[in-house]
Amino acid sequence: MNASPLPPRVGAALPARAGVGFKPEHFQVIRSERPDLGFFEVHAENYMGDGGPPHRRLEVLRADYPLSLHGVGLSIGSPRPLDREHLRRLAALIKRYQPGLFSEHLAWSSHDAGFFNDLLPLPLNAETLAVVSAQVDQTQDALGLRMLLENPSTYLRFAESDIPEPEFLREVALRTGCGLLLDVNNVVVSSVNHGFDPLRYLDDFAFEYVGEIHLAGYAETEDDAGARLLVDAHDSRVRDEVWSLYRRVVAALGPTPTLIEWDNDVPCWPELFAQAVHADQLAVEALDGAQRRRRHVV
């Protein structure tokens, strides 16, 4: 089936505002109300078929809003070669919808003939750095665009890791020219699980490469020793810790496309939309505060 032509698009890049992940159950209200929203993000793997209702909805959405395309199945950290058929379908999807951004995770999910329904962590060392950089280069060549690489949420560390995560991500960006996606919720989750200072992590992060921010809600439980354990669940409102860190990021980084991720226990549209509105409000307040502080210093 040939892809149906799209109406003129909104623009090549995402606006520096908040957007949300598109969920089919929200389609009718979005279509009728046309909410004032920066963009929608979709998972690439949900649209790799040629047609049907998913594409019909996405074509309608794309006529009114910019899109961000987020991959979850490329397995860019796997030592095995990238799946060429997956890359081909991804390239076709990008050609069809011309998203403002494409992003993937610093993680792996496939090995030999198996595929895992999780984004699994990597040992951060020179060998992994070479593999990830080569896979990012291959991906960008195949897609014909600059991709963003997302910092992960992690629950264990490898003894073989000898490169701090912010340094690892910076080096991948330097070697490949890719951008970075800063997931603030993942910073909070990993900082609690591994006992590091999230502010120090952000101090070391390569803000100059950041093209998008993600915000989400985490779930909280305990590990076998009774210690606090956070899970990147995407099943609730953004937590206060994440909002607080977001304000600091925006004050330092400036206006940046920001996504509210809510993929499980999806709420009604007004509740999800309100999270995006709140993100925009906090960004304005954070930027105003940063400007006042700079004027005071001068």
C-alpha positions in Angstrom: 0.0 0.0 0.0 1.3 3.4 -0.9 1.6 6.0 1.8 -1.1 8.7 1.4 0.3 12.2 0.9 0.4 14.5 3.9 -0.9 18.1 4.1 1.7 20.8 4.4 3.7 20.3 7.6 3.9 22.7 10.5 7.6 23.1 10.5 10.9 21.1 10.5 11.9 21.6 14.1 9.9 21.2 17.3 8.9 24.4 19.1 10.6 25.0 22.4 7.5 24.1 24.3 5.9 21.1 26.0 4.4 18.2 24.2 2.8 14.9 25.1 2.9 11.3 23.9 0.0 10.7 21.6 -2.5 8.0 22.7 -5.2 6.8 20.4 -7.9 7.1 23.2 -7.3 10.9 23.1 -7.7 11.2 19.3 -11.3 12.4 19.2 -10.9 15.1 21.8 -7.6 16.3 20.3 -9.3 16.5 16.9 -12.3 18.4 18.2 -10.5 20.8 20.6 -7.2 21.3 18.8 -5.4 22.1 22.0 -2.6 24.7 22.2 0.3 22.2 22.5 3.9 22.3 21.3 4.0 18.8 19.6 3.1 15.2 19.9 5.6 12.3 20.3 4.9 8.7 19.1 6.9 5.5 19.4 8.2 4.5 16.0 7.6 0.8 16.4 3.8 1.5 16.7 3.7 2.8 13.2 5.8 0.5 11.1 2.9 -1.1 9.3 1.9 0.4 5.9 -1.6 1.6 6.8 -4.7 1.1 8.8 -6.2 3.2 11.7 -2.9 4.1 13.4 -1.6 5.8 10.2 -5.0 7.5 9.5 -5.0 9.0 13.0 -1.4 10.1 12.7 -1.9 11.7 9.4 -4.7 13.8 10.8 -2.5 14.7 13.8 0.5 15.5 11.6 -1.6 18.1 9.7 -1.9 20.3 12.8 1.1 19.5 15.0 4.9 18.8 14.7 5.9 15.3 15.6 8.8 13.8 17.6 9.6 10.2 16.8 11.0 8.1 19.6 12.5 4.7 19.0 12.4 1.9 21.6 13.6 -1.1 19.5 16.8 -0.2 17.7 19.0 -1.8 20.4 21.7 0.7 19.6 23.9 -0.6 22.4 23.9 -4.3 21.3 27.2 -5.8 20.1 25.3 -7.5 17.3 24.8 -5.5 14.0 21.8 -3.3 13.8 18.7 -4.8 12.2 18.8 -3.5 8.6 15.1 -4.2 8.1 14.2 -2.2 11.2 16.4 0.7 9.9 14.7 0.5 6.5 11.2 0.7 8.0 12.3 3.5 10.3 13.7 5.5 7.4 10.4 5.0 5.5 8.5 6.3 8.5 10.7 9.3 8.8 10.3 10.1 5.1 6.6 9.8 5.4 6.0 12.0 8.4 9.1 14.2 8.5 9.4 14.4 12.3 11.1 17.4 13.9 13.3 15.0 16.0 14.2 11.3 16.2 15.5 9.8 19.4 16.6 6.5 20.8 17.9 5.1 24.0 21.4 4.3 25.3 20.4 0.7 25.9 20.1 -2.7 24.3 17.2 -5.0 23.8 18.2 -7.7 21.4 20.9 -10.4 21.3 21.4 -13.2 18.7 17.9 -14.2 17.7 16.2 -13.0 20.9 14.4 -9.7 21.6 13.7 -8.5 25.2 10.8 -6.3 26.1 13.0 -4.1 28.2 15.7 -1.4 27.7 18.7 -3.0 29.3 21.8 -1.3 30.7 25.3 -1.3 29.3 28.8 -1.4 30.7 30.2 2.1 30.2 33.7 1.5 29.0 35.9 2.1 25.9 34.6 -1.1 24.2 31.0 -0.1 24.6 31.8 3.5 23.5 33.2 2.2 20.3 30.2 0.0 19.6 27.6 2.7 20.4 29.4 5.3 18.4 29.5 3.0 15.4 25.8 2.1 15.7 24.9 5.8 16.0 26.9 6.6 12.9 25.2 3.8 11.0 21.8 4.9 12.1 22.3 8.5 11.2 23.7 7.5 7.8 20.7 5.2 7.1 18.1 7.8 8.3 19.8 10.8 6.8 19.3 12.9 9.9 20.9 13.7 13.2 19.5 11.6 16.0 19.3 12.2 19.8 20.5 9.6 22.3 18.7 9.4 25.6 20.3 8.9 29.0 18.8 5.7 30.6 17.2 4.8 33.9 19.2 2.1 35.4 18.9 -0.4 38.3 22.3 -1.9 38.4 25.9 -1.0 37.5 28.5 -3.1 35.8 31.8 -3.7 37.5 33.4 -3.1 34.0 32.0 0.5 33.8 34.8 3.0 34.1 33.4 6.0 32.3 30.8 8.2 34.1 27.5 8.3 32.2 27.6 12.1 31.4 31.1 11.7 30.0 30.1 8.7 28.0 27.2 10.5 26.4 29.3 13.6 25.7 31.9 11.4 24.0 29.4 9.7 21.8 28.0 13.1 20.7 31.6 14.4 20.0 32.4 11.3 17.9 29.2 11.1 15.9 27.7 14.5 15.8 24.5 13.2 17.4 22.4 15.2 19.9 21.3 14.2 23.3 17.9 13.7 24.9 18.0 14.6 28.6 15.4 12.5 30.5 15.1 14.3 33.8 13.0 11.6 35.4 15.7 9.0 34.5 18.3 11.2 36.3 16.2 11.2 39.4 15.5 7.4 39.2 19.1 6.5 38.7 20.4 8.9 41.3 18.2 7.3 44.0 19.0 3.7 42.8 22.8 4.3 42.7 23.2 6.9 45.4 24.7 9.8 43.4 23.9 13.5 43.5 21.6 14.4 40.5 22.8 18.1 40.6 26.4 16.9 40.1 25.2 14.7 37.3 23.6 17.7 35.6 26.7 19.8 36.2 28.7 17.3 34.1 26.0 16.8 31.4 26.7 18.1 27.9 23.9 20.6 27.7 25.2 22.0 24.4 24.1 18.8 22.7 20.6 18.6 24.3 17.7 18.8 21.7 14.8 17.5 23.8 13.8 16.9 27.5 11.7 14.1 28.8 9.6 14.3 32.0 7.7 11.4 33.6 6.4 9.9 36.8 8.2 7.1 38.6 7.0 4.3 40.8 8.6 3.7 44.2 9.3 0.5 46.0 12.1 -1.2 48.0 15.0 -3.5 47.1 15.8 -6.7 48.9 17.7 -4.8 51.6 14.8 -2.4 52.2 16.4 0.6 50.5 14.3 3.0 48.4 14.1 1.9 44.7 12.6 3.9 41.9 11.2 2.5 38.7 10.8 4.5 35.5 7.1 3.5 35.2 5.6 6.3 33.1 2.3 5.7 35.0 1.6 8.8 37.0 2.0 12.6 37.2 5.5 14.1 37.1 6.9 14.0 40.7 8.0 17.1 42.6 11.6 16.0 42.5 11.5 15.9 38.8 9.8 19.3 38.4 12.4 20.8 40.7 15.3 19.4 38.6 13.5 20.5 35.4 13.4 24.1 36.6 17.2 24.0 37.1 17.7 22.4 33.6 15.6 25.0 31.8 17.2 27.9 33.7 20.6 26.6 32.5 19.7 25.3 29.1 17.1 27.8 27.9 13.8 27.0 26.0 13.8 23.4 24.9 11.2 21.0 23.5 9.9 19.1 26.5 7.8 15.9 26.5 5.5 14.6 29.2 5.7 10.8 29.1 2.7 9.0 30.4 2.5 5.5 28.8 0.9 3.3 31.4 -2.4 3.8 33.3 -3.0 6.6 30.8 -5.2 9.4 32.2 -8.0 11.3 30.7 -6.9 14.0 28.2 -7.5 17.1 30.5 -5.1 15.6 33.1 -2.4 14.8 30.6 -2.8 18.2 28.9 -2.6 20.0 32.3 0.9 18.4 32.8 2.1 20.0 29.6 0.6 23.4 30.5 2.4 23.1 33.9 5.7 22.4 32.2 5.4 25.4 30.0 4.6 27.6 33.0 7.5 26.3 35.0 9.8 26.9 32.1 8.7 30.5 31.8 9.2 31.1 35.5 12.6 29.4 35.5 13.8 31.5 32.6 12.5 34.7 34.1 14.2 33.9 37.4 17.5 33.1 35.6 17.3 36.5 33.7 16.7 38.4 36.9 19.6 36.7 38.6 21.9 37.6 35.7 20.8 41.3 35.7 21.4 41.4 39.5 24.9 40.0 39.0 25.7 42.6 36.3 
